[in-house]
């Protein structure tokens, strides 16, 4: 009987479209003994798991936590020691506001082998699906990706710094702070700066609204946009290419 080698692979599941998973991620899912998955992953990805794989939902929905972070950390260690290979399946990329590094730091103290499979970040893919280039010659030379809500449940101070720049600003988890964001950009005289808000991007349930700093709150109200959503602020929003979504293109094929 072979000894169990406890190990953790933190896997980025991508932004929502199940076709945006990487081959390396699929191989990790296929080899998992246990999968701990979050709310924002597309559950179609779980079909790659073995019938013997234990599947555990550890995400949160509308502020309701299945497990606290400390409990998830302990669960990873316990399941790895019990069964072997644990895959922690996270939406987007696990190292972009995904707490993947925190989990790895914790389990390493217990001697687990650790691996990371990067995922396609929603901060890049979701605007792309709407034809918004985060950088474009003559429009934007750089972009910021900022969390809208910090650990202290406050708007990140980086938003105010980013508002002073000419860069594209992408804000994740920021819908609850939209009024504050609008105020900050307005104070920089950027009322006419284009804004896009994309809810559940790259999925069949995708909704979106376009406006400016001065109009976006009304757009959100009219279109009833809410989390999970991404806020894109900058002139590149004007460069939006009218694309049929990849889903529709594939359906025609």
Secondary structure as GFF3:
##gff-version 3
##sequence-region A 1 253
A	DSSP	beta_strand	7	12	.	.	.	ID=ss1
A	DSSP	three_ten_helix	18	20	.	.	.	ID=ss2
A	DSSP	alpha_helix	23	31	.	.	.	ID=ss3
A	DSSP	beta_strand	34	37	.	.	.	ID=ss4
A	DSSP	three_ten_helix	43	48	.	.	.	ID=ss5
A	DSSP	beta_strand	54	57	.	.	.	ID=ss6
A	DSSP	beta_strand	60	61	.	.	.	ID=ss7
A	DSSP	beta_strand	64	65	.	.	.	ID=ss8
A	DSSP	alpha_helix	69	83	.	.	.	ID=ss9
A	DSSP	beta_strand	85	90	.	.	.	ID=ss10
A	DSSP	alpha_helix	100	108	.	.	.	ID=ss11
A	DSSP	beta_strand	113	117	.	.	.	ID=ss12
A	DSSP	alpha_helix	122	129	.	.	.	ID=ss13
A	DSSP	beta_strand	143	147	.	.	.	ID=ss14
A	DSSP	alpha_helix	158	163	.	.	.	ID=ss15
A	DSSP	beta_strand	168	172	.	.	.	ID=ss16
A	DSSP	three_ten_helix	175	177	.	.	.	ID=ss17
A	DSSP	alpha_helix	178	187	.	.	.	ID=ss18
A	DSSP	beta_strand	194	199	.	.	.	ID=ss19
A	DSSP	beta_strand	207	212	.	.	.	ID=ss20
A	DSSP	alpha_helix	216	223	.	.	.	ID=ss21
A	DSSP	beta_strand	229	233	.	.	.	ID=ss22
A	DSSP	three_ten_helix	235	239	.	.	.	ID=ss23
A	DSSP	alpha_helix	246	252	.	.	.	ID=ss24
###
